[in-house]
Amino acid sequence: MTSPEKPATAKTAQDRSAAPDPRRWRVLALLGVAQLMLIVDVTVVAIALPDMGADLGLDRAGLTWVASVYALVFGGLMLLGGKAADVVGPRRVVLAGLGLFTVASLLAGFAGSAEQLLAARALQGVGAAAMSPAALSVVVRTFAGAELPRALGVWSALGGAGAAVGVLLGGLLTSGPGWPWVFWVNVPVGVVLLLTLVRTVRPWPGSGGRLDLLGAALATLATAAVVYGLVAAGDHGWLGAQTLVALLVGVAGYVLLALRLRSAAAPLLDPAMLVRRPVARGLALILVATALMISVFFLGSFTLQQLHGFSPLDTGLCFLPVAVGTMLGANLAGRALPRWGVRAISVVGLLVAAAGLAAAAGIFSMTVLVVGITVAGFGVGSVFVAASGSLFSAVAPQEAGVASGALSTFHEFGAATGVSAVSSVAAAALLDPSFETFAAGYWFAAAVALVAGLASLAPARAAR
């Protein structure tokens, strides 16, 4: 019996490799840059949307799809990408996904119409969905013992850092060489990474078998429908027709997926894995942490620009301390995880996030706002590490890819949930900006962090 209170990452990781890979930190650095590029592409486009719309004649719906189609495809295909990494080996999937993402970025920059741009963004999502879970699988297989939580800390820090870098980079490139460069900047980075990773990443063999394409199609449809429904709730309300239809389609898709997982000879993932207590705890934590992080950026962006009159570039600069706070929290949590355990790290991180958000809501000066959301970022960064540590403490090496896909899928759920929930709570602020109306959104996010922190105090049962 292994208790998830002190994560079993040391034991499980040591079983994966007798001797540590001497290139492991270089592998982490290269894959970290690749993952950062994928995350940046979620937010870098937001600043460039007005210029894209003017050049390509995009209406409001078209602009919305340019921003969301990448996230929908990215989130919908990650379980398939993770399973493919387990079946054929993570190295092959990392290289194939990175190559496709790079080519799609080149095509997006050359797009001359809305249809071409949307197709290129969808291809970017396919490449990202293949590379991201496979890259995390490589990290989990490469590191052992106490080094694994530290590596997960570095990996987790990329989430908050990527969002902030995307906002800043989008402002710089759009106001400089033009919007196509928010895509073209990926090309030289992707080519260099491909050439380096080919020589650096160890070629682990896959487990063999076949991919359950029907299960993958159901997972993709269900995930994309739920993510779309959650995003639509911010625009049309939770009882709007678009929201309800999308969510019902998603629920129906997951019911069919559950039936498929029980009947398939080689299912997309083992249903028993999802009911393991450390796995369930990790998925819940990543959902809450991502929702809080996206809420911070969403509310902060509107607050700084609409109330304080900041430009997009100035807003991006204000988010740099948040990125630093997130990275610092994740790094310290990675070092403390082997001693403190998942429960303590998650509780402390969520309560710190709640305190930072409450300060931003209660005092609401610009200085306190930036300091408060930076403190919140510090707490959220540590929760990201706790989520990964909890999940991978109960996952076998041959399950690392699909487990990474599940973690990334819940990350996307958290992002969509955060945007839709906070935009609904702070809807009045978006129409009539004021300190009081924006404060409601921060109070709501602080309450979510507090409730989640208190819930994490509950002792976890021992898992086999």
C-alpha positions in Angstrom: 0.0 0.0 0.0 1.3 3.4 -0.9 -0.1 6.6 0.7 -0.5 9.5 -1.7 0.2 11.9 1.2 3.9 11.5 0.5 4.1 11.0 -3.2 5.6 7.8 -4.5 7.4 9.5 -7.3 10.8 8.5 -5.9 9.9 4.8 -5.9 8.1 4.7 -9.2 10.6 6.8 -11.0 13.6 4.8 -9.8 12.0 1.7 -11.3 12.0 3.3 -14.7 15.7 3.5 -15.2 18.6 2.0 -13.4 21.0 4.9 -14.2 19.9 8.6 -14.7 20.3 10.0 -18.2 23.3 12.4 -18.1 21.5 14.7 -20.6 18.3 14.8 -18.5 18.5 18.5 -17.7 19.3 19.5 -21.2 16.3 17.4 -22.4 14.1 19.2 -19.9 15.3 22.6 -21.1 14.6 21.8 -24.7 11.2 20.3 -24.1 10.4 23.2 -21.8 11.1 25.7 -24.5 8.9 23.6 -26.9 6.1 23.5 -24.3 6.4 27.2 -23.6 6.0 27.8 -27.4 2.7 25.9 -27.3 1.4 27.8 -24.3 2.4 31.2 -25.7 0.4 30.5 -28.8 -2.8 30.5 -26.7 -2.4 34.1 -25.6 -0.1 35.7 -28.2 -2.9 35.8 -30.7 -5.2 37.8 -28.4 -3.3 41.0 -28.8 -3.0 40.6 -32.6 -6.7 39.9 -33.3 -7.8 43.5 -34.2 -5.0 43.7 -36.8 -5.8 40.3 -38.2 -9.5 41.2 -38.5 -8.7 44.4 -40.4 -6.3 42.6 -42.8 -8.4 39.5 -43.4 -11.9 41.0 -43.1 -12.8 38.9 -40.1 -16.1 39.6 -38.3 -16.6 39.1 -34.5 -17.4 35.4 -34.9 -14.4 34.9 -37.1 -12.1 36.6 -34.6 -13.6 34.4 -31.8 -12.8 31.2 -33.8 -9.2 32.3 -34.5 -8.7 32.5 -30.8 -10.6 29.4 -29.8 -10.1 26.8 -32.6 -6.5 26.2 -31.4 -7.6 25.6 -27.8 -10.5 23.3 -28.9 -8.3 21.1 -31.1 -5.5 21.2 -28.6 -7.7 20.1 -25.8 -9.8 17.6 -27.8 -6.9 15.6 -29.2 -4.5 15.4 -26.2 -5.8 12.0 -25.0 -5.1 10.6 -28.4 -1.6 12.2 -28.4 -0.8 10.8 -25.0 -2.0 7.3 -26.0 0.0 7.5 -29.2 3.1 8.3 -27.1 2.6 5.1 -25.1 1.9 2.9 -28.2 4.7 4.1 -30.5 7.1 5.7 -28.1 7.1 9.3 -26.9 10.1 10.5 -28.9 8.5 9.8 -32.2 5.3 11.6 -31.2 7.2 14.6 -29.8 9.1 15.1 -33.1 6.1 14.5 -35.3 3.9 17.0 -33.2 6.6 19.6 -33.1 7.2 19.3 -36.9 3.5 19.7 -37.7 3.2 22.7 -35.3 6.1 24.4 -37.0 4.8 23.9 -40.5 1.3 25.1 -39.4 2.8 28.2 -37.9 4.5 29.0 -41.2 1.2 28.6 -43.0 -0.7 30.7 -40.5 1.6 33.6 -41.1 1.1 33.4 -44.9 -2.7 33.1 -44.5 -4.6 35.3 -46.9 -8.1 34.6 -45.9 -10.1 33.6 -42.8 -10.5 30.0 -44.0 -6.7 29.6 -44.5 -6.0 31.1 -41.1 -8.5 28.9 -39.3 -7.2 25.7 -41.0 -3.6 26.6 -40.0 -4.7 27.3 -36.4 -6.4 23.9 -36.3 -3.2 22.2 -37.6 -1.3 24.0 -34.9 -3.7 22.4 -32.4 -3.1 18.9 -33.8 0.6 19.3 -33.5 0.4 20.7 -30.0 -1.9 17.9 -28.9 0.6 15.4 -30.1 3.7 17.0 -28.7 2.6 18.3 -25.3 1.6 15.0 -23.5 4.4 13.1 -25.3 6.9 15.7 -24.0 5.6 15.4 -20.5 5.9 11.6 -20.8 9.5 12.0 -21.7 10.1 14.1 -18.7 8.5 11.6 -16.4 10.5 8.7 -17.9 13.8 10.7 -17.8 13.9 11.8 -14.2 14.0 9.7 -11.0 13.8 10.1 -7.3 13.8 13.5 -5.7 14.7 15.1 -9.1 11.3 14.2 -10.6 9.3 16.7 -8.4 11.9 19.4 -9.2 11.5 18.7 -13.0 7.8 18.8 -12.6 8.2 22.1 -10.8 10.1 23.5 -13.8 7.4 22.1 -16.2 4.5 23.5 -14.2 6.1 27.0 -14.1 5.7 27.2 -17.8 1.9 27.5 -17.6 1.8 30.9 -15.9 5.0 32.1 -17.6 3.7 31.2 -21.1 0.5 33.1 -20.6 2.3 36.3 -19.5 5.0 36.0 -22.2 2.3 35.5 -24.8 0.6 38.8 -23.9 3.9 40.7 -24.0 5.2 39.0 -27.1 1.9 39.6 -28.9 2.1 43.3 -28.2 5.7 43.6 -29.3 5.3 41.7 -32.6 2.0 43.2 -33.5 3.2 46.8 -32.9 6.5 46.0 -34.6 6.8 43.8 -37.7 3.1 42.9 -37.9 0.7 40.1 -36.8 2.1 37.4 -39.1 5.2 37.3 -36.9 3.2 36.0 -33.9 3.2 32.8 -36.0 6.4 33.1 -37.9 8.5 33.5 -34.7 7.7 29.8 -34.0 9.4 28.6 -37.2 13.1 29.2 -36.4 12.5 28.1 -32.8 10.8 24.9 -34.0 13.5 24.0 -36.5 16.3 24.4 -34.0 14.4 22.4 -31.4 13.7 19.6 -33.9 17.4 19.3 -35.0 18.5 19.3 -31.3 15.8 16.9 -29.9 16.6 14.3 -32.6 20.0 13.9 -31.1 19.1 14.4 -27.5 15.8 12.6 -26.6 16.3 8.9 -25.8 14.2 6.6 -28.1 12.1 4.7 -25.6 10.2 1.8 -27.2 6.4 1.9 -27.3 4.1 -0.6 -25.6 2.8 -1.7 -29.0 -0.8 -2.4 -29.9 -3.3 -0.3 -31.8 -4.8 3.1 -31.3 -8.6 3.1 -30.5 -9.6 5.5 -33.2 -13.3 5.3 -32.4 -12.5 6.0 -28.7 -10.2 8.9 -29.8 -13.0 10.4 -32.0 -15.5 10.2 -29.1 -13.0 11.8 -26.7 -12.2 14.5 -29.1 -15.8 15.3 -29.9 -16.8 15.3 -26.2 -13.9 17.4 -25.0 -14.2 19.9 -27.8 -17.9 20.2 -27.1 -17.5 20.7 -23.4 -14.7 23.3 -23.8 -16.8 25.1 -26.4 -19.8 25.1 -24.1 -17.8 26.5 -21.2 -16.4 29.3 -23.4 -19.8 30.0 -24.9 -21.3 30.4 -21.3 -19.2 33.6 -21.0 -20.9 35.1 -24.0 -24.4 33.6 -24.0 -24.9 32.7 -20.3 -25.1 29.3 -18.7 -28.7 28.7 -19.9 -28.1 29.9 -23.4 -29.0 27.6 -26.2 -25.4 27.4 -27.6 -24.1 26.6 -24.1 -26.6 23.9 -23.2 -26.5 22.2 -26.6 -22.7 22.0 -26.5 -22.6 20.7 -23.0 -25.3 18.1 -23.7 -23.3 16.9 -26.7 -20.2 16.7 -24.6 -22.0 14.7 -21.9 -23.4 12.4 -24.4 -20.0 11.9 -26.0 -18.5 11.0 -22.6 -21.2 8.5 -21.9 -20.5 6.8 -25.3 -16.8 7.0 -24.5 -17.3 5.3 -21.2 -19.1 2.5 -23.0 -16.4 2.2 -25.6 -13.6 2.0 -22.9 -15.4 -0.9 -21.3 -15.9 -2.8 -24.6 -12.7 -2.1 -26.6 -9.9 -4.6 -26.7 -7.3 -1.9 -26.5 -9.1 1.1 -24.9 -7.8 4.7 -25.2 -7.2 4.6 -21.5 -7.9 2.3 -18.6 -11.0 3.6 -16.7 -9.5 2.2 -13.5 -6.7 4.7 -13.7 -9.1 7.7 -13.4 -10.6 6.4 -10.1 -7.2 6.0 -8.4 -7.3 8.6 -5.6 -4.0 10.3 -6.4 -4.9 10.5 -10.1 -8.4 12.0 -9.3 -6.8 14.5 -6.9 -4.2 15.5 -9.4 -6.9 16.1 -12.1 -9.0 18.1 -9.7 -6.1 20.3 -8.7 -5.0 21.0 -12.2 -8.5 22.1 -13.1 -8.8 24.5 -10.2 -5.3 25.8 -10.6 -5.7 26.6 -14.3 -9.1 28.2 -13.7 -7.6 30.5 -11.1 -4.6 31.4 -13.3 -6.7 32.2 -16.3 -9.1 34.2 -14.1 -6.1 36.3 -12.9 -5.0 37.1 -16.5 -8.6 37.7 -17.7 -9.6 40.0 -14.9 -6.2 41.7 -14.7 -6.1 42.5 -18.4 -9.5 44.2 -18.3 -8.8 46.0 -15.0 -5.5 47.4 -16.2 -6.7 48.5 -19.6 -10.2 49.7 -18.8 -9.7 51.2 -15.4 -6.1 52.3 -15.5 -5.8 53.1 -19.2 -2.8 50.8 -19.9 -1.9 49.9 -23.4 -1.7 46.2 -24.3 2.1 46.3 -24.1 2.0 48.0 -20.7 -0.4 45.3 -19.5 1.9 42.6 -20.7 4.7 44.2 -18.7 2.6 44.3 -15.6 2.0 40.6 -15.9 5.7 39.8 -15.8 5.8 39.8 -12.0 2.9 37.3 -12.1 4.9 35.0 -14.3 8.0 35.3 -12.0 5.8 34.6 -9.0 4.3 31.5 -10.7 7.7 30.2 -11.7 9.1 30.8 -8.2 6.1 29.0 -6.5 6.4 26.0 -8.8 10.2 25.8 -8.3 10.0 25.9 -4.5 7.1 23.4 -4.5 9.1 21.0 -6.6 11.9 21.1 -4.1 9.5 20.8 -1.1 7.2 18.1 -2.5 9.3 15.0 -1.5 9.3 16.3 2.2 5.9 18.0 2.5 3.8 15.8 0.3 0.9 16.6 -2.1 -1.6 17.5 0.5 0.4 20.1 2.3 1.7 21.7 -0.9 -1.8 21.9 -2.4 -3.4 23.3 0.8 -0.7 26.0 1.3 -0.7 27.0 -2.4 -4.5 27.4 -2.6 -4.7 29.4 0.6 -1.9 31.7 -0.6 -3.7 32.2 -3.9 -6.9 33.0 -2.0 -5.1 35.6 0.2 -3.6 37.3 -2.9 -6.9 37.4 -4.7 -8.7 38.7 -1.7 -6.2 41.5 -1.3 -6.6 42.5 -4.9 -10.4 42.5 -4.4 -10.5 44.4 -1.1 -7.9 47.1 -1.6 -7.9 47.5 -5.3 -5.2 50.1 -5.9 -3.0 49.4 -8.9 0.0 48.5 -6.8 -1.9 46.2 -4.6 -3.6 44.6 -7.6 -0.2 43.7 -9.2 1.2 42.5 -5.9 -2.0 40.5 -5.1 -2.2 38.7 -8.4 1.6 38.0 -8.2 1.1 36.4 -4.7 -1.8 34.4 -6.2 0.4 33.3 -9.1 3.0 32.1 -6.5 0.3 29.9 -4.9 -1.1 28.6 -8.1 2.4 27.7 -9.3 2.8 25.4 -6.3 -0.6 23.8 -6.9 0.4 22.9 -10.5 3.3 20.9 -9.1 1.1 19.2 -6.5 -1.3 18.2 -9.2 1.5 16.6 -11.4 3.1 15.0 -8.4 -0.1 13.4 -7.2 -1.1 12.1 -10.6 2.3 10.6 -11.5 2.8 9.0 -8.1 0.1 6.4 -9.2 0.9 6.0 -12.8 3.0 3.2 -14.4 5.7 4.1 -17.0 3.6 2.6 -19.8 0.7 4.8 -18.8 2.7 8.1 -18.7 1.6 9.3 -22.1 -2.1 8.9 -21.6 -1.9 10.2 -18.1 -0.1 13.3 -19.4 -2.9 13.6 -22.0 -5.6 13.5 -19.2 -3.7 16.1 -17.2 -3.5 18.4 -20.2 -7.1 17.9 -21.0 -8.2 18.9 -17.5 -5.8 21.9 -17.9 -7.9 23.0 -20.9 -11.1 22.4 -19.0 -9.8 24.6 -16.2 -8.9 27.4 -18.7 -12.4 27.3 -20.3 -14.1 27.1 -16.9 -12.1 30.0 -15.5 -13.0 32.3 -18.4 -16.6 31.4 -18.5 -17.2 31.6 -14.7 -15.3 34.8 -14.1 -16.8 36.6 -17.2 -20.2 35.7 -15.9 -19.6 36.9 -12.4 -17.9 40.1 -13.6 -20.3 40.6 -16.6 -21.3 44.0 -15.2 -17.7 45.2 -15.1 -17.2 44.4 -18.8 -20.2 46.6 -19.7 -19.7 49.4 -17.0 -16.1 49.2 -15.6 -15.7 50.2 -12.0 -13.7 49.1 -9.0 -16.8 47.5 -7.4 -17.9 45.5 -10.4 -14.4 44.1 -11.0 -14.0 43.3 -7.4 -16.8 40.7 -7.6 -14.7 38.6 -10.0 -11.7 38.7 -7.7 -13.8 37.8 -4.6 -15.3 34.9 -6.5 -11.9 33.6 -7.5 -10.6 34.0 -3.9 -13.6 32.0 -2.6 -13.0 29.2 -5.1 -9.3 29.0 -4.0 -10.4 29.0 -0.3 -13.0 26.3 -0.7 -10.6 24.2 -2.8 -7.9 24.7 -0.1 -10.2 23.6 2.7 -11.3 20.6 0.6 -7.7 19.6 0.2 -7.3 19.3 3.9 -9.4 16.1 3.8 -7.0 13.1 4.3 -6.6 11.0 1.2 -7.2 7.3 1.6 -4.3 4.9 0.9 -4.3 3.7 -2.6 -3.0 0.4 -3.9 
